[in-house]
Amino acid sequence: MIQLDLKDRRPLYEQIKEKLKLLIIKGVLKADEKIPSVRELAQYLTINPNTIQKAYKDLEAEGLIYSVRGKGNFVMPLEHAINPAREEELMKELQKIIAELIYMRVSRKKLSAFIDDIYENKGDEVR
């Protein structure tokens, strides 16, 4: 399900968060589907449960998962996952990235084609 890259400089909780986020975005994990418990995932990855808990806390703050006391953590249905504050944060991040690409003289045509490819492939890696 999830594999960690121990050579990656990012903290383990960020890697876990990104991998789970990708599984949710790609539809591998469906709305209201139970995700592995903190203990299960910690045992599977052989890491400290607190690391998993931090990743889950961040995913919950971003509106991608929700927890039910005594039952576990579940994927948030899309209609509830829409988070205007997170959308604004991502748009600002994208603006910075596009500004840097413009500085690097990447053409509007190339950027538009890239965005079109992303939409056509539903977020899967492009090129």
C-alpha positions as CSV (number, residue, x, y, z in Angstrom):
1,M,0.0,0.0,0.0
2,I,2.5,2.6,1.1
3,Q,6.3,2.5,0.9
4,L,8.6,5.0,2.5
5,D,11.8,6.2,1.0
6,L,14.3,6.4,3.8
7,K,16.7,8.4,1.6
8,D,14.0,11.1,1.1
9,R,14.9,14.2,3.2
10,R,11.2,14.8,4.0
11,P,10.0,13.6,7.4
12,L,8.3,10.2,7.4
13,Y,4.9,11.7,8.4
14,E,5.0,14.0,5.3
15,Q,5.7,11.0,3.1
16,I,2.9,9.0,4.6
17,K,0.5,12.0,4.2
18,E,1.5,12.5,0.6
19,K,1.1,8.8,-0.3
20,L,-2.3,8.6,1.3
21,K,-3.4,11.9,-0.3
22,L,-2.4,10.5,-3.7
23,L,-4.4,7.3,-3.1
24,I,-7.4,9.4,-2.2
25,I,-7.1,11.8,-5.1
26,K,-6.6,8.9,-7.6
27,G,-9.7,7.2,-6.2
28,V,-7.9,4.1,-4.9
29,L,-9.3,5.0,-1.5
30,K,-13.0,5.7,-1.9
31,A,-15.3,8.0,0.0
32,D,-16.2,6.7,3.5
33,E,-13.7,3.9,3.1
34,K,-11.9,3.0,6.3
35,I,-8.2,3.5,6.1
36,P,-5.7,1.4,8.2
37,S,-5.7,2.2,11.9
38,V,-2.7,4.0,13.3
39,R,-1.5,0.8,14.9
40,E,-1.9,-1.3,11.8
41,L,-0.1,1.1,9.6
42,A,2.7,1.6,12.1
43,Q,3.2,-2.1,12.4
44,Y,3.2,-2.5,8.6
45,L,5.7,0.3,8.1
46,T,7.6,-0.6,11.3
47,I,7.6,3.0,12.5
48,N,6.4,4.8,15.6
49,P,2.6,5.2,15.8
50,N,3.0,8.9,16.6
51,T,4.4,9.4,13.1
52,I,1.2,7.9,11.6
53,Q,-0.9,9.9,14.0
54,K,0.7,13.2,12.8
55,A,0.1,12.3,9.2
56,Y,-3.6,11.5,9.9
57,K,-4.0,14.7,11.9
58,D,-2.7,16.7,9.0
59,L,-4.9,14.9,6.5
60,E,-7.9,15.5,8.8
61,A,-7.0,19.2,9.0
62,E,-6.9,19.4,5.2
63,G,-10.3,17.8,5.0
64,L,-9.3,14.6,3.3
65,I,-10.2,12.2,6.1
66,Y,-12.4,12.1,9.2
67,S,-12.3,10.1,12.3
68,V,-15.1,8.3,14.1
69,R,-14.4,7.7,17.8
70,G,-14.0,4.0,18.4
71,K,-14.3,3.1,14.7
72,G,-11.3,4.6,13.0
73,N,-10.4,7.0,10.2
74,F,-12.3,7.2,6.9
75,V,-11.9,9.0,3.6
76,M,-14.0,12.2,3.5
77,P,-16.7,12.2,0.7
78,L,-15.8,14.8,-1.9
79,E,-18.8,17.0,-1.2
80,H,-17.5,17.5,2.3
81,A,-13.8,17.6,1.4
82,I,-14.1,20.9,-0.5
83,N,-12.2,23.3,1.7
84,P,-12.1,26.9,0.4
85,A,-9.2,27.8,2.6
86,R,-7.1,24.9,1.3
87,E,-8.1,25.8,-2.2
88,E,-6.9,29.3,-1.7
89,E,-3.6,28.1,-0.2
90,L,-3.0,25.8,-3.2
91,M,-3.8,28.5,-5.7
92,K,-1.3,30.8,-4.0
93,E,1.3,28.0,-4.2
94,L,0.5,27.4,-7.9
95,Q,0.8,31.1,-8.6
96,K,4.3,31.1,-7.2
97,I,5.2,28.1,-9.3
98,I,3.8,29.6,-12.4
99,A,5.6,32.9,-11.7
100,E,8.9,31.0,-11.5
101,L,8.1,29.1,-14.7
102,I,7.4,32.4,-16.5
103,Y,10.7,33.8,-15.2
104,M,12.3,30.7,-16.7
105,R,10.7,31.7,-20.0
106,V,8.3,28.7,-20.2
107,S,5.7,29.7,-22.8
108,R,2.0,30.1,-22.0
109,K,1.3,27.5,-24.7
110,K,3.5,24.9,-22.9
111,L,2.0,25.7,-19.5
112,S,-1.6,25.4,-20.9
113,A,-0.8,22.1,-22.7
114,F,0.7,20.8,-19.4
115,I,-2.4,21.7,-17.5
116,D,-4.6,20.2,-20.2
117,D,-2.6,17.0,-19.9
118,I,-3.1,16.9,-16.2
119,Y,-6.9,17.3,-16.6
120,E,-7.0,14.6,-19.3
121,N,-5.1,12.1,-17.2
122,K,-7.1,13.0,-14.1
123,G,-4.1,14.0,-12.1
124,D,-1.9,11.1,-13.0
125,E,1.8,11.9,-13.7
126,V,2.3,13.5,-17.0
127,R,5.2,13.1,-19.3
